[in-house]
Amino acid sequence: MLQEIEELTPTTRKLTINVPADVIQSESNTIYNQLQVTAKIPGFRAGKVPQSILEKKFSKNVETEIIEKIVPRFYMEAVKEANIEPVNYPNVEDKIFIKPGEPLSFTVTVEIKPEIKEINYEGIVLKGKTSEVEDSEVDKAIESLREGKALYSATEDALEESDMAIINSDAFIDGEPKNEFSHKDYPLVIGSKEMPEEFSTALKGKKKGDEVEVKIKFDEDMPNDALKGKTLLCKVKITDGKKKNLPPLDNEFAESIEDAGCKTIGELKKKMHDSLKDRKDSQTNLEYKQEIINELLKRHDFDVPDSMVKGEIDSLVDQTKEDAMRRNETLKSDEELAKELKTTAKDNIRSVLILETVGKKDNIEVTDDDVKKAMEEIASRNNLKIEELMKLYGAREGSLDAMKSRLFADKVMDFILEKSTIES
């Protein structure tokens, strides 16, 4: 039972917990009774070994077993009695010993979620944002679809932007051949970002059979050590040229866009307009919610548990490193990243705790129907069956808890957004 609770910090508590002597004696009797049945001691028949003999042989093991049983149980009862919500495993201050016939007393320290006593999310004012779609945006989206349907035909003419050059490229650094940076029969679209822009600049206006030299100077912070601070010379020959041909903007083109399900170019334009509008509405909604989070963080200043901050920092560091590797950027040390991301981590934890408090106050819950609807939407977007999606979540996250947490946060944010004023 809980004897005393002491506040060490706003997010740390020390609990002094007592276990009555009769509870310890009862556990001891139970264990020794089991040992009498199972223990094999030379000179004694099964079930006839005196307890004094058992105590000499097994007392340390019995003491360990008693502690392993009663300490977690009485700790959980004390936590419930103290009405606190731990966020990490308790730290037992001293080694626990059992003295025959005496109660057991032990002390633990534990981090807890802070209590936000005064939650204030009323009267938030947001500046209105437009999500109108311009005709030029629809035209650009249609043009992107045309680009995806483009075909290339052989040409002897000079190559221009978006045309394709089939190239052989031999690479050298300081006169030494570098096969790892050389290419054969490489299809390079002029103006694309797949190769350094020096290639497109050199090849524009050239035609089949032409040869050019491309020099690329790399900075000292280049992640690839072989290129760091070096000049790469590429001797390039155009082995073939291909002219880009866009399909005409007609009803046949509209029907060729399989996912759209349109028969006329007018229907396709409306479909693209509606899609862009939905995307803009979604982005506007996200921006409103971020402004709400920023305002809530301004209104509520409180300490957060170190263990929660550390966990969030670790997660942010891992994500930042993955992003840097994907962009081929120089990686910073974990220590540097942790220092840079500490404030963000604290704000993330504070925002989660604020939304959790609002949700509890206003009885906002995630229902089974909410989860089912979300799963169906994700499965539909990714062309998966629900069963396949469930397996993916099970393998990646172990359960649906992460999804439920996201759905809960979204429901709370929608609730606060509805109460906010959007100025026109």
N, C-alpha and C positions, 0 to 999 in steps of 0.2 A: 504494500500500500504506500501511497505518497505521504512522506513525512514532511518534506519541505521543498518549496520551489523558489529559486533565487534568479532574478533577472541580472545577467552579467552584461549584456548589451541588448539593444532593442530586438535583436534577432538570435540571441543565445540564452539558453536557460540551463541552470544547474538543478538537477533533481536528486533529492535524497530519498531513497526508497527502502522500506523495511519489509522483511519477510518474517512472519511469525515463526517461533520455534516449533510449534506443532505442525506447521506445513512442512518444514524441513524434515521433522521426524517421520511424518507420514510418507514422504517420498523415499526416505531412507529405508523404512520398513518394507515398502513395496519392492524396492530393488533387491534387498537382501532376501526377501521371500522368493523372488524369481531365481536368485543365485543358488538358494538351497536346493531348488529343483534341478538346475542345469549344471552346477559346478561339480567337477570331478576332482576330489581330493583323495590321495592315497590313504587307505586305512579307514575310510568312512563310506558307508553306503549312500547312494543318491537320496537326497531329502533328509539325511540324518546328520549333516555337517553342522556343528554348533556355530552360532552366529559369531562368537568370539574368534573362531578360526577364520571365518570368512572375512571378518573385519581386518585381521592381520594381513591377509593376502590381497584383499580387494579394496581397502578403505580409500586409497587415492583415486581409483577408478570410479568408485561410487560417488565420492565427493565431486568429481568432474561431471559425472552424469547428472547429479542433482542440480549443480550450478547451471548446466546447459539447458535444463528443463525449466527451472523456476525464474532465472534472471530475465529471459526474454518475456515470459508470461507476466511477471510483475512490472516489468518496464512498460509493456503495452497498456496494462491497467492504470499505471501512474500517468501515462500520456493522456489517456482518456479522462482521468480524474482532473488533470491539470488543464484540460481543454486546449491543448496546443496541437499544432500540425508540424511534425518534424520533416525536414527536407534532406536529411542525411542520416547515416548510421550514428548511434550514440557513441560517445567516447567514455569508456569506463575509467575513472580516475586512478584507482588503486587495484592491485590484485585482490581478488575476492577469495576469502577463506571461510570455511564453515567450522564453527566451534560447537561441539556436542552440547545439546540442551539449551543453546542460546539462539536468539533471533539473528537473522542476517541483515546487515545494513550495507548498502552500497550507493555510490554517487556517480552519476553520469552527467556529461554536458552534451547538449544537442542544439543544432541550429533549427530554427523554426521559421515558418512564413510570418512576415510582419502583419500586424493587424492594422488595416486602414480604417480608422474609426469614422472619419468624416469624408465620405465619397461625394464628389461634386462633378456631375456631368451635365447639369442643366445650363441653358442659356448660351450654348456654343453657337457662334455666328461664323458662317463660311461664306467666302466670296464666290458668287456664281460663276460657273465656267460654261462655255459653249461647247456643244458636241455636234454642231452642224457639219454636214459633209458637203464640200464644194464639188462642183462638176469636174474640176481639174483633178481632184483626188480620185474620182471614179475613173476618169480617163487614164490616169497613171496606173491604177490597179488593173484595168483592162489591158493596157500596154504590157504590163508584167506577165499577164497570161499569154499574150501573143509571143513574148520573148521565150516563154517555156515551150511554145509550139514551133519555134523557128527551125528551119531546115537549112543545111549548108550545101552549096553546089560548087563544083570546081571552077576556078577562074584564073585567067592569066593577067587580070587587071591589078592595078596597085591596090593594096589592102588598106582599108579604113577602119575606123572605130567599130567594134563588134564583129568584124570579119575574123576568120580563123586562119592562123598560119601553122602549118605542120613543120616543125623545126627539128634539126639536129644541132645540139649545142655541146661544144667541148669546153670544159672549165679548167682554168689555170690560176694558181696563186704563186707569185714570184717565179713564174716560168715553169713551175712544176705542174704536171697534169693532175687534176682532181676528179677522178671518175665518179665519186659519190655525189658531185654537183653537176655532172654532165647528163644530157638527155638525148634520147633517140626517138624520132617519130612522135615528138610531144605535140599535142594539139593545144595551141595557145590562142585564146580569144583575146584580141587586141583591146586593151582598156580594162580587162578584168584584173582582179586582185590576187589571182592564183600565183603570179610570179611578180618579182619586183617591177615597179613601174618603168624602170630603165629599159626593160625589154619592149614594152608597148611603144615607148617613145622612139626607140631605134627602128622598130619594124613598121611603124605607120608610114604608108606611102611606098613601101617596098612591095615586090612581087615575087612569084615563084622563080627560084634560081638565084635570087640575090643573097649576098653574104654581108654580114655586119659584125662589128665587135661591140660588145656591151661591157662596160666597166661598172662594177658596183662596189662602193666603199662602205664597209661596215664599221659601226662605232665600237668603242671599247667595252660598252655594256652589253654587247651581243651575247646571248646565253650560250651559243655554240662556240666552244673554244677554238675550233678550227678556223672560224671566220672572224673572231674577235680582233678588231683593229686592222683587218686585212682588206686588200682590194682584190675582188674576184673578177678575172677577165674571162668572158664567155665569147667564143668564136661561133657565131650562129649562121646556119644556112637554112633558107626557106626551101623545103623540098616539095611543098605543095601549098596552094592558096585556095581558100574557100570563102565564097561570098555568102553573107547571111541573108536569108529570105524569110520575111515575116508573112504569115498567112493573112489574107484579106479580112477586113473587119466586117463579116457578113453573118447571116443566119447559120451557115454551115459551121463557121468558127464557133458560134455560141453553142451549137449542139455537140461540138467536140470536147467541150469542158465537162467531163463526166460527172464530177461531184455537184455541179451547179443544177443540172436537170432543166436546162432552159432550151427553148426551141427558136427563139429570136434574139437578135442583138439587144433589142429593147428590154426583154426579160432579163438578160444577163446583166445589163447596166443596173437595173433595179435591184437584182440580187446582190451585186457588188456594193451598191449604195447602202442597202440594209445591213450587209455584213460589216461595212466600215462604220456605220452608225452604232451597231452593237458593240464593236470594238472600242469606239470612242466613249460610249456610255460607260463601259466597263472600266476604262482607264480613268475617266472622270470620277467614278465611284471610288476607285483606289486612291486617287489624290485627295478626295474629301476625307476618307478614312485616315490617311496619313496625317492630315491637318488636325483631325480630331485627336489622334494619338499624341501629337506634339502639344496640343492644348492641355490634354489630361496630364501629361508629364510636367507641364508648367504648374498645374494646379495642385499636384500631389508630390511632395518631396518626402521620401522616407528611405531608411536603410534597407538593403537587401542582403540576404545571406551570402557569405563568401563562397560557399560550396556551389550555390546556384550560379553565381557570376563566373566562377571558374569553369563550370560545365559549359556555359554559353560561350565563353572565350575559346575553349577547346574546339567547340563546334564551328565557330566563326573562323578560327585559324585554319582548320581543315578545309572549309569551303573556299577561303581566300587562296589557299595554296593550289587547290584544284583549278580554280579560275585562272590563276597565273600560268599554270602549266598548259592549260588549254589555249591561252593566248600567246604562249611561248615567251612569257616575260620572265625577267630575273626574279628568283625567289628570295624573299627576305627570311631571316631566321625566325623560328617560332617565338623567341623572346621579343624581337622587334614587333612582330605582328600582334602578340598578346598585349603589349604596351599600347599600340595604336588602337586596338579594338576594345579596350577595357570600358571606355565610356559607352560605346554602342552596346556592349554586352549588358551593362547595368540598365540602360534604358530599355532594352528588350525585356529583361526580367521584370522591371517595374511596370511596363505596359501590360505584360501577361497577368501580373498580380492585380492591377487595377481592373482589367476586364473581368477577371475571375470574381472580384468583389462585387462589381456591378451585376454580373450574372447571378450570383447568390442572392443579392438584395432583391432583384426583380424576378427571381424564380425562372430564369432562362435555362432551358435544358436541351440537349441534343437527343432526339427520339430515334427509335429504330427506323422510322420512315425517313427521317433526315439522312441517315447513313445510307439507306437503300437508294434514295434518289441520287445522292452524290455518287455512289458507286455506279449506278446506271449511266449517269452523264459522263463519267470518266471512261467507262467501258465503251460507250458510243463514240466518244472523241478519238479513242485509240483503236477502234475496230476490234475490240476484245469481247470475249464472253465474261459474264460476271464471275464464273468459276475460275477462269484464267487470271482475272484481276485479283481475286482473293488470294490465289497462290502467290502472286507477285508481292502483295502486301505482307503475306506471311513470311516470305523469304527475306524481304528487305527490312521490314520494321517489326516483325514478330507478332504484331497484332494490329487492330484498327484504332488503337488508342491515339496515335498521332493524327489520324484523320478526324477522329472525334474532337480532339483539341482544336484543330483548325476550324471545324464546323462550329464549335462553341464560340470561338473568337469572332467568326464571321457573323453569327447570330447576335452577339452582343454589340458588335460594331453597327450592324443594321439597326438595332434597337436605338442606339445613341444617335445615329444619323437621322432617324425619323424624328427625334426630338430636337434636332439642331435646326437653326434658321439659315436658309440659303438666300443671300441677298442677290437681287437681280442686277 
